[in-house]
Amino acid sequence: MIVLPGGQPGTDNLNNDPASTGCLQISGVRQADRAICAAPIILAAAGLLSSGRRATSYPSYSTKLDGAMYEDRTVVLTGNIMTSQGPGTTIAPLPWQSSAGCPASMSTTR
């Protein structure tokens, strides 16, 4: 599992580091990846949100998710990728919960 924290300038530093995006490209979507706050832009830069995958982020980063379908929700789970608008929204769901056990503010796709 790869977890990318948000916040600045950390998100920009990770996004500009070829090792970070390279690691994500190697892992692909076989692993469970998590990105919080601004960090979903790193998943987008690695090509993991292409093909219209659904994602969320801190609202001011919604236009920087190249190829993703932005959803204004606290947490969006698409396959093995979970994105969150901020640290306070990452508590639920746990990876093993079904979509039936998720809060109404979440959106899930398998």
TORGU-943959 format. One record per residue: residue number from 1; residue in three letters; x, y, z of N, C-alpha, C in turn. Coordinates in steps of 0.001 Angstrom, whole numbers, plus 500000, padded with zeros to 6 digits. Each point is the difference from the previous one (the first is absolute). Example, Ala and Ser with C-alpha at 12.3 -4.5 7.8 and 13.67 -1.06 7.14 Angstrom:
2
     k     r      n.x      n.y      n.z     ca.x     ca.y     ca.z      c.x      c.y      c.z
     1   ALA   513190   494310   507800   499110   501190   500000   500900   501200   500000
     2   SER   499650   501050   499280   500820   501190   500060   499230   501090   500730
This chain:
110
     k     r      n.x      n.y      n.z     ca.x     ca.y     ca.z      c.x      c.y      c.z
     1   MET   500845   498831   500000   499155   501169   500000   500893   501234   500000
     2   ILE   499661   500948   499174   500705   501273   499950   499034   501072   500471
     3   VAL   500418   500786   500985   499177   501088   500516   500738   501309   499745
     4   LEU   499337   500909   499302   500591   501299   499684   499321   501079   500837
     5   PRO   500746   500628   500903   499413   501077   500797   499878   501263   499166
     6   GLY   499075   500835   500367   499842   501267   499293   500805   501096   500662
     7   GLY   499573   501211   499748   500686   501153   500565   501092   500512   499084
     8   GLN   500334   501244   500199   501020   500641   499192   501130   500493   500891
     9   PRO   501207   499965   499548   500437   499707   498633   500268   498508   499748
    10   GLY   499673   499143   500973   500284   498577   499864   499417   499357   498759
    11   THR   498754   500332   499673   499369   499397   498823   500748   500383   498732
    12   ASP   500353   501276   499871   500756   500420   498813   501378   499339   499962
    13   ASN   500642   499861   501160   501314   499354   500041   499908   498543   499555
    14   LEU   498995   499270   500496   499817   498608   499571   499650   499927   498516
    15   ASN   499158   500904   499541   499567   500000   498608   501158   500294   499052
    16   ASN   500952   500790   500440   501144   500354   499161   501150   499008   500116
    17   ASP   499858   498997   500826   501040   499002   500199   499734   498796   499097
    18   PRO   500846   499772   498999   499778   498871   499086   499908   498649   500714
    19   ALA   500664   499853   501130   499939   498730   500735   498590   499745   500531
    20   SER   499311   501058   500425   498632   499843   500514   499048   499532   498918
    21   THR   499983   500716   498875   499082   499606   498933   500413   498664   499391
    22   GLY   501304   499742   499937   500468   498715   499484   499552   498842   500861
    23   CYS   500071   500171   501307   499548   498962   500931   498515   499717   499797
    24   LEU   499211   501045   499831   498563   499821   499782   499726   499316   498672
    25   GLN   500736   500363   498966   499790   499379   498693   500356   498518   500040
    26   ILE   501023   499648   500744   500385   498587   500121   498930   499223   500755
    27   SER   499490   500598   501093   498985   499297   500788   498694   499911   499236
    28   GLY   499738   500995   499116   498752   500020   499245   498825   499972   500946
    29   VAL   498929   499367   499594   498821   499920   500858   499884   498632   500652
    30   ARG   501092   499245   500005   499981   498695   500669   499963   500167   501506
    31   GLN   500582   501096   500484   500031   500240   501431   498876   500961   500379
    32   ALA   499781   500098   501277   499043   500974   500512   500741   501312   500207
    33   ASP   499624   501013   499259   500621   501310   500118   499024   500966   500641
    34   ARG   500513   500862   500865   499200   501003   500695   500646   501349   499792
    35   ALA   499195   501023   499746   500518   501357   499833   499053   500971   500694
    36   ILE   500580   500869   500816   499233   500903   500856   500246   501446   499593
    37   CYS   498956   500806   500030   500083   501455   499835   500470   500357   498585
    38   ALA   501182   500572   499857   500523   500375   498684   500695   498834   499297
    39   ALA   500321   498949   500736   500798   498896   499464   499392   499229   498828
    40   PRO   498680   500008   499769   499505   499317   498801   500616   500516   498696
    41   ILE   500564   501218   500007   500661   500476   498779   501226   499151   499683
    42   ILE   500591   499363   501020   501148   499115   499773   499530   498731   499288
    43   LEU   498861   499457   500413   499431   498835   499300   499679   500358   498556
    44   ALA   499466   501215   499794   499674   500444   498640   501267   500112   499156
    45   ALA   501059   500573   500564   501256   500150   499260   500607   498650   499636
    46   ALA   499762   498998   500820   500516   498648   499728   499102   499240   499026
    47   GLY   498885   500613   499585   499102   499357   499041   499003   499044   500619
    48   LEU   499897   499984   501331   499102   499051   500652   498553   500486   500078
    49   LEU   499752   501241   499613   498623   500497   500004   499502   500258   498583
    50   SER   500706   499492   499019   499580   500196   498616   498781   499146   499679
    51   SER   499520   500139   498826   498845   499238   499523   498748   500280   500810
    52   GLY   499890   501213   500532   498774   500393   500677   499772   499360   501346
    53   ARG   501035   499547   500675   499817   499451   501353   499476   501100   500899
    54   ARG   499145   499635   500902   499415   500970   500922   500963   500268   501145
    55   ALA   500064   501265   500427   500897   500378   501092   499501   501286   500647
    56   THR   500508   500265   501189   499758   501272   500668   501346   500530   500476
    57   SER   499997   501229   500477   501211   500634   500514   499571   501231   500779
    58   TYR   500975   500671   500589   499696   501299   500583   499394   500827   498869
    59   PRO   498859   500663   500229   499261   500629   498905   500820   500888   499057
    60   SER   500981   500723   500496   500761   500884   499107   500920   499225   499048
    61   TYR   500128   498686   500187   500801   499168   499101   499140   499209   499019
    62   SER   498723   500225   500017   499079   499216   499169   500275   500127   498503
    63   THR   500562   501102   499564   500283   500191   498571   501377   499475   499608
    64   LYS   500732   499430   500950   501357   499512   499732   500066   498474   499967
    65   LEU   498851   499348   499943   499946   498534   499993   499884   499500   498570
    66   ASP   501012   500222   499214   499992   499687   498569   499392   498641   499700
    67   GLY   498921   499996   499252   499362   498769   499569   498979   499420   500958
    68   ALA   499978   500475   501239   499058   499457   500985   498664   500723   499937
    69   MET   498971   499314   500433   498687   500619   500171   499911   500443   501455
    70   TYR   500095   501300   500242   499970   500528   501362   498607   499863   500592
    71   GLU   499937   499544   501245   498742   499946   500744   500182   500784   501287
    72   ASP   499083   500890   500269   500056   500824   501207   499443   499194   501171
    73   ARG   500777   499020   500435   499654   499123   501121   501207   499930   500930
    74   THR   499744   499642   501243   501104   499938   500952   500983   498894   499665
    75   VAL   499503   498847   499565   500839   498855   499636   499413   499355   498757
    76   VAL   500869   499631   499064   499567   499255   498816   500887   498765   499889
    77   LEU   499378   498840   499933   500702   498735   499836   499666   499451   498626
    78   THR   501040   499848   499170   499833   499442   498662   500984   498853   499865
    79   GLY   499482   498796   500025   500891   498838   499956   500912   500010   501216
    80   ASN   501306   499986   499755   500983   499989   501084   500493   501396   500369
    81   ILE   499450   501029   499403   500468   501357   500266   498974   500753   500830
    82   MET   500462   500529   501133   499143   500813   500853   500571   501414   500044
    83   THR   499161   500971   499707   500399   501395   500107   499105   500688   501010
    84   SER   500561   501010   500662   499282   500682   501065   500250   501493   499917
    85   GLN   499005   500791   500409   500140   501449   499944   500916   500560   501079
    86   GLY   500226   499278   501073   500867   500509   501054   500194   498985   501097
    87   PRO   500907   500284   500939   500309   499030   501043   498805   499652   500888
    88   GLY   499095   500907   500209   498843   499725   500842   498986   499071   499362
    89   THR   500137   499742   498702   499042   499140   499302   500536   498599   499769
    90   THR   501189   499696   500498   500622   498715   499690   499702   498899   500999
    91   ILE   499263   500285   501029   499739   499009   501044   499128   498859   499484
    92   ALA   499004   500274   499209   499153   498954   499429   500101   500097   498491
    93   PRO   499903   498928   499270   499775   498639   500457   501317   499284   500215
    94   LEU   499939   498928   500725   501134   499107   500077   500020   499178   498723
    95   PRO   501176   499594   499534   500088   499320   498700   499108   498774   499863
    96   TRP   499685   499324   501094   499209   498778   499899   498506   500237   500139
    97   GLN   499565   501243   500194   498570   500277   500100   499363   499954   498619
    98   SER   498784   499525   499957   499257   500030   498744   499420   501383   499807
    99   SER   499568   500303   498776   499413   501315   499744   498728   500209   500837
   100   ALA   499357   498898   500382   498799   500123   500848   500339   500543   501382
   101   GLY   501259   499789   500441   500408   500471   501306   500644   501367   499988
   102   CYS   500026   500653   498836   500656   501301   499872   499031   501126   500290
   103   PRO   500516   501108   500505   499146   501163   500237   499378   500513   498711
   104   ALA   498878   500677   500110   499300   500522   498824   500843   501003   499242
   105   SER   500976   500625   500640   500830   501001   499334   501040   499375   499084
   106   MET   500089   498656   500001   500981   499309   499171   499400   499536   498688
   107   SER   500868   499808   499051   499611   499426   498720   500930   498831   499739
   108   THR   499464   498852   499624   500851   498849   499736   499679   499374   498654
   109   THR   501035   499459   499371   499865   499237   498774   500987   498861   500073
   110   ARG   499593   498844   499641   500914   498844   499996   500347   499626   498582
